Amino acid sequence: MLEKIPAPTPREELHVLVIDNQGLVHDVVSSALHQIGIENVSSAFNAFHAKRLCEAKQYDFVLLAFNVSHDKDGFHLFEELKHLNHINDTTTVIFLSAETSPELVNCIVELQPDDFWVKPLQLIRLKRA
């Protein structure tokens, strides 16, 4: 028996969470998403704030930086959000990092996010995603 594939969520109903300690990243991502019709964009500058936002709402997309805050890196936050079921099979997770060393990239690949974007972010890439 074939399962019916649900229709994609309209852009105006998507909820995106950007977790990064750099305000410029939040500005660039929010601006690009607003230009393509995604208005529900939340920002967290550290792990504590990100967890609190995820307790209040389920996000469709999470853009997560490797360097989130002094208290927790992106790897640990990603694992914790998965454990708490704030990130699940329906959540698209994109890791962000300015560092591209083979060791870091391999660690990120092992976590199995949906994608990995290198900072500085390019507006055209955000609009295509």
Residue, then its C-alpha position, 0 to 999 in steps of 0.5 A: m500500500l502506498e502512503k500519500i505524500p503530504a503537500p509541501t508547507p506554503r512558504e508563508e507558513l514555514h517557521v525558521l530558527v537561526i542559531d548563531n552568535q553573529g548578528l550579521v548572519h541573522d540579518v542576512v538570513s532573515s532578509a533573504l528569507h523575507q524576500i522569498g516570502i518566509e516571514n516567520v524567522s526567529s533568532a537565537f544568539n546562544a544555546f540557552h535562548a535556542k532551547r527556550l524558543c524550541e520549547a515554545k514552537q516546532y520549527d520547520f528549518v533550523l540553521l545552526a552555527f558551529n560556534v553558537s556560544h561559550d556554553k555549548d557548541g553547535f554539535h552538542l546543541f544539535e544532539e540535545l535538540k534531537h534528544l528533546n525532540h525539538i529536531n525530528d524527521t520533519t525538521t530540516v537542519i542546515f549547519l553553518s560554519a566559517e571553518t572548513s577544515p576536513e576534521l570539522v566537515n567530517c564531524i558535521v557529516e557524521l551528525q547527518p544534517d540536511d546540508f552544510w553552508v559555509k559562511p559568509l553566506q551567499l544570498i543567492r544560495l539562501k534564495r535557492a534553498 
